[in-house]
Amino acid sequence: AAAAAAAALPVGAKKDNGDRDECFEAPRQPGDRRRDHSVLRVGTLNMEWLFWRRLPPRGPFQNRTVLREHIRAMAKVVKEIDVDVLNLVEVDGCDALDLLLEDVGDDTYKPYLIKGRDSATGQNVGLITRVDPIVDLKRTDDRVDVPADGVCVSDDCPPPDSPDVTTGVSKHYYTKIAPYNSKPIMIVSLHFIAFPTRKDRCQQRQSQARLIQEIVQKNYRGDREELIITGDMNDFDGDVPDVSASEPITCALKMLKSTTRYTGAPPPTAIAANNAAPLPPTLRNVAQYAPQAKRYTAYYQPNKRICQKPPLHLSSIDHLLFSDGLYQRVHNVDFAHDLYREPCYYEQPLYSDHWPLIAVVATTNSSHATG
């Protein structure tokens, strides 16, 4: 019944029950509360079950006491990385973001979140930022075919057995910000279907990438704006190998990076995942600025008590994809691995099983990136 009620709520509708389930509306007078207007610090972080409205359905935070300590631990991380615009993955609602920011103790941040459609986990993607959105956070319930027209098909990425399969992106938002001394920036956040090496999920993830392309095609104003696509893409970038040299079996990252060249018409032929991109890339992965040894954002080991010698179980599945105007002004990229260890090192894990990815962008045309 709850799932049916959620599905009946129009996209972007405002709830009238006074709770903090959603907080997607842009303020009437958007602000820019950065301490330093000469740079814009952008980051993404999968918080791992940052819930408060209810207990997570699974994972290591299975009582209120531990969950509260998890929020406090992640607040320390947010305070330490000190980014201006931080995309957050695996959040259940705005009340969790309110509690997080209460612990951060920095009133220059404001939280934003629009609820998605993931009834299985209750997870959403959200935003805490010093640069307010100039338009409401939005999302779409549109669906596309699986496989979508023109995507990669290979032995590692076969079409589904059943015909007439469609998919949406249950966890995503898009909005725009206008930092002082900068072009407006469109931000698209997403959390794609999990398990990057599973063949049975490959085509669904590619179709999710197609849906993101369509969102950008309808809402991005080209040369008048910059563009960031970010989040937990649950996939590897074969053009920017991570610490484990993980190989993608999909074209999802290649599709996202060529998003601004997508016109709604599929390319003439499908391609293999590691061949040339279907369209020339117009977005670039900021991880390119960091040494390969530092390129990992996630630790995956089903038994979190087992520690493996690095780089086993380490990979980059969280990404920051920048349009060229932003990419050329990147000054620094940091994966912030020094803030905490893998979950297996703790008797009771309190931190995430992902690490932050941060890019510092100059508001001038100079660039001298370091990793």
C-alpha positions in Angstrom: 0.0 0.0 0.0 2.8 2.4 0.8 4.5 1.7 -2.5 1.2 2.3 -4.3 0.8 5.6 -2.5 4.3 6.7 -3.4 3.8 5.8 -7.0 0.6 7.9 -7.1 2.4 11.0 -5.9 3.2 13.2 -9.0 6.8 13.9 -9.6 7.8 17.0 -7.8 4.6 17.2 -5.8 4.9 18.9 -2.4 3.8 16.8 0.6 1.5 18.7 3.1 2.1 16.6 6.2 4.9 18.8 7.6 7.6 16.2 7.7 11.1 16.4 6.2 10.8 13.5 3.8 11.6 15.7 0.8 13.2 19.1 0.5 13.5 19.7 -3.3 12.4 23.3 -3.7 14.9 26.0 -4.7 14.8 29.0 -2.5 13.2 32.2 -3.8 16.6 34.0 -3.4 19.3 31.4 -4.0 22.5 32.1 -2.1 26.2 31.4 -2.6 27.7 30.9 0.9 31.2 29.7 -0.2 34.0 31.0 1.9 36.2 31.4 -1.2 34.5 32.4 -4.4 37.7 31.8 -6.4 37.2 28.0 -6.3 34.3 25.6 -6.3 34.8 22.3 -4.4 32.6 19.6 -5.8 32.3 16.1 -4.4 30.3 12.9 -4.4 30.0 10.3 -1.6 27.9 7.1 -1.1 27.1 7.4 2.6 26.0 3.7 2.9 22.5 3.6 4.4 22.3 7.1 5.8 18.8 6.5 7.2 16.8 8.0 10.1 13.1 7.7 9.2 13.4 4.0 9.5 16.1 1.4 10.0 17.9 0.2 6.8 16.5 -3.1 5.5 20.0 -4.5 5.6 23.6 -3.5 6.2 25.7 -3.0 9.3 23.6 -0.3 11.0 20.7 -2.3 12.4 19.7 -0.5 15.5 19.1 3.2 16.4 22.2 3.6 18.5 24.6 2.3 15.8 22.7 4.2 13.1 23.0 7.5 15.1 26.8 6.8 15.5 27.0 6.2 11.8 25.5 9.6 11.1 27.9 11.3 13.5 30.9 9.5 11.9 29.9 10.6 8.4 29.3 14.2 9.7 33.0 14.2 10.7 33.8 13.2 7.1 31.7 15.9 5.6 33.3 18.4 8.0 36.8 17.2 7.1 36.4 17.3 3.3 34.8 20.7 3.4 33.3 20.7 -0.1 30.9 23.4 -1.4 28.6 21.1 -3.4 28.3 17.5 -2.1 26.2 14.8 -3.8 25.1 12.1 -1.4 24.0 8.6 -2.3 22.0 6.1 -0.1 20.1 8.6 1.9 16.5 7.9 2.9 15.1 11.5 3.5 15.7 15.1 4.4 15.4 14.4 8.1 18.5 12.2 7.8 20.2 15.2 6.0 19.0 17.5 8.7 20.5 15.3 11.4 23.8 15.0 9.5 24.1 18.8 9.1 23.2 19.3 12.8 26.3 17.2 13.6 28.4 19.0 11.0 27.6 22.2 12.7 28.0 24.4 9.6 25.0 26.6 8.7 26.5 27.4 5.3 25.1 24.1 4.1 21.5 23.5 3.0 20.0 20.1 2.2 18.0 19.1 -0.9 16.4 15.8 -1.8 13.6 14.5 -4.0 12.3 11.1 -3.3 12.8 8.3 -5.9 11.0 5.1 -6.6 13.3 2.4 -5.0 10.7 0.7 -2.8 13.1 -2.3 -2.2 15.7 -0.3 -0.4 14.2 3.1 0.3 17.4 4.8 -0.8 17.6 8.1 -2.5 20.2 10.6 -3.8 20.5 14.0 -2.2 22.5 17.1 -2.1 24.1 19.3 0.6 25.4 22.6 -0.8 26.6 26.1 -0.1 25.5 27.1 -3.6 21.7 26.9 -3.7 19.8 25.4 -6.6 18.2 28.0 -8.9 15.5 25.6 -10.0 13.8 22.8 -8.0 15.3 19.4 -7.9 13.4 17.3 -10.4 13.3 13.7 -11.6 11.4 11.6 -14.1 9.4 8.4 -14.1 10.1 7.9 -17.8 11.1 4.4 -18.9 13.2 3.1 -21.8 13.5 -0.3 -23.5 16.0 -2.9 -22.3 18.1 -2.9 -24.4 17.8 0.6 -25.6 18.4 1.3 -29.3 22.0 1.4 -30.4 23.7 0.3 -27.1 26.5 -2.2 -26.8 25.6 -5.9 -27.2 28.2 -8.5 -26.6 28.7 -11.9 -25.0 29.5 -10.1 -21.8 26.5 -7.9 -22.1 23.7 -10.0 -23.7 20.1 -8.8 -24.2 17.5 -9.9 -21.7 15.8 -13.3 -22.2 12.3 -11.7 -21.9 10.9 -9.4 -24.5 9.3 -6.0 -23.7 11.5 -5.2 -20.7 11.7 -1.6 -19.7 13.6 0.3 -17.0 13.7 3.6 -15.3 16.3 5.2 -13.0 14.6 4.9 -9.6 17.3 7.0 -7.8 18.2 10.3 -9.5 17.7 14.0 -9.6 18.7 17.0 -11.8 18.9 20.7 -11.0 21.0 23.8 -11.7 23.2 26.0 -9.6 24.7 29.4 -10.4 27.9 30.0 -8.5 29.2 33.5 -8.3 31.6 34.3 -11.2 30.6 31.2 -13.1 28.3 29.9 -15.7 25.2 28.1 -14.4 25.9 24.4 -13.8 23.5 21.6 -14.5 23.9 18.8 -12.0 22.6 15.3 -12.7 22.9 12.8 -9.8 22.2 9.1 -10.2 22.5 5.7 -8.5 22.4 2.9 -11.1 21.6 -0.8 -10.6 24.3 -2.6 -8.7 27.0 -5.3 -9.5 29.1 -4.0 -12.4 30.3 -7.5 -13.5 26.9 -9.3 -13.6 25.9 -10.0 -17.2 22.2 -10.1 -16.3 22.3 -6.4 -15.2 24.5 -5.0 -18.0 21.7 -4.0 -20.4 19.6 -2.5 -17.7 22.4 -0.2 -16.6 23.1 0.8 -20.2 19.4 1.7 -20.7 19.5 3.7 -17.5 22.4 5.6 -19.0 20.3 6.2 -22.1 17.5 7.7 -19.9 20.1 10.1 -18.3 21.2 11.1 -21.9 17.5 12.0 -22.6 17.2 14.1 -19.5 20.3 16.1 -20.4 19.1 16.5 -24.0 15.8 18.0 -22.8 17.2 20.3 -20.1 20.9 21.3 -20.8 21.5 24.6 -22.6 24.8 23.7 -24.1 27.5 26.5 -24.3 25.5 28.7 -21.9 26.0 26.2 -19.1 28.4 23.7 -17.6 27.4 20.1 -16.8 28.2 17.6 -14.1 27.0 14.0 -14.1 27.8 12.3 -10.8 26.9 9.6 -8.4 27.3 5.8 -7.8 27.2 4.5 -11.3 28.0 1.0 -10.2 30.3 0.7 -13.3 33.9 1.2 -14.3 35.4 3.7 -16.7 37.6 1.7 -19.1 39.2 5.0 -20.3 40.4 5.9 -16.8 41.4 2.5 -15.2 41.1 2.3 -11.4 43.6 0.8 -9.0 42.4 -2.7 -9.9 42.4 -2.0 -13.6 38.7 -3.0 -13.6 37.2 -3.6 -17.0 33.6 -2.6 -17.8 31.3 -5.0 -19.6 29.0 -2.1 -20.5 29.1 1.1 -22.4 27.4 3.0 -19.6 30.3 5.3 -18.8 31.1 5.9 -22.5 27.4 6.8 -23.1 27.3 9.2 -20.2 30.5 10.9 -21.3 29.1 11.5 -24.8 25.8 12.7 -23.4 25.9 16.2 -24.8 26.3 14.8 -28.3 23.3 12.5 -28.0 20.4 13.8 -30.2 17.8 11.2 -29.5 18.8 9.2 -32.6 20.8 6.0 -31.9 24.2 5.5 -33.5 24.1 3.4 -36.7 25.6 0.3 -35.1 26.1 -1.1 -31.7 29.7 -1.5 -30.4 31.6 -3.6 -28.0 32.1 -2.1 -24.5 35.8 -1.4 -24.8 35.9 -0.1 -28.4 35.6 3.6 -29.4 32.7 5.5 -27.8 29.4 5.5 -29.8 29.8 9.3 -29.9 32.8 11.5 -29.2 33.1 12.2 -25.5 32.2 15.7 -24.3 32.3 15.0 -20.6 35.5 13.9 -18.9 36.2 11.9 -15.7 38.1 14.0 -13.1 39.8 10.8 -11.9 42.1 11.2 -14.9 43.9 13.9 -12.9 44.8 11.4 -10.1 47.4 8.6 -10.2 45.9 5.2 -10.9 47.0 3.9 -7.5 44.6 6.4 -5.9 41.7 5.7 -8.1 39.2 3.8 -5.9 36.0 4.9 -4.3 34.4 1.6 -3.1 35.2 -1.5 -1.1 33.2 -4.6 -1.9 33.4 -7.7 0.1 30.1 -9.5 1.1 31.8 -10.6 4.3 32.8 -7.3 5.9 34.9 -9.1 8.5 37.4 -10.3 5.9 40.2 -7.9 4.9 42.0 -8.6 1.6 45.3 -7.2 0.6 44.8 -4.1 -1.6 43.9 -3.6 -4.3 41.6 -6.6 -4.0 37.9 -5.6 -3.6 38.8 -1.9 -4.3 37.3 -0.2 -7.4 36.0 3.1 -8.8 32.3 3.0 -9.3 31.5 6.6 -8.1 32.4 9.2 -10.7 32.5 12.9 -11.3 32.0 13.7 -15.1 32.6 17.3 -16.0 31.9 19.3 -19.1 35.1 20.7 -20.7 34.8 24.2 -19.3 34.9 22.8 -15.8 37.4 20.0 -16.5 40.0 22.4 -17.8 39.8 24.4 -14.6 40.3 21.5 -12.2 43.0 22.3 -9.7 43.0 19.2 -7.5 41.4 15.8 -7.2 41.3 13.8 -4.0 39.8 10.4 -3.1 40.2 11.1 0.7 41.3 7.6 1.6 43.1 8.8 4.7 39.8 9.5 6.5 38.9 5.9 7.3 39.8 2.3 6.5 37.8 -0.5 4.9 34.9 -1.7 7.0 36.7 -5.0 7.9 39.2 -3.1 10.1 36.4 -2.1 12.6 34.6 -4.2 15.1 31.5 -2.2 14.4 31.8 -0.3 11.1 30.5 3.3 11.4 31.9 4.8 8.2 30.8 4.1 4.7 32.2 1.3 2.4 32.8 4.1 -0.1 35.2 7.1 0.0 34.6 10.7 -1.1 35.7 11.8 -4.6 36.4 15.6 -4.6 37.4 18.0 -7.4 38.5 21.6 -6.8 37.6 23.8 -9.7 39.0 27.4 -10.3 36.5 30.1 -11.2 39.2 31.5 -13.6 40.6 29.9 -16.7 43.9 28.7 -15.0 44.4 25.0 -14.2 47.1 23.0 -12.6 45.5 19.8 -11.4 47.2 17.5 -8.9 46.1 14.3 -7.5 
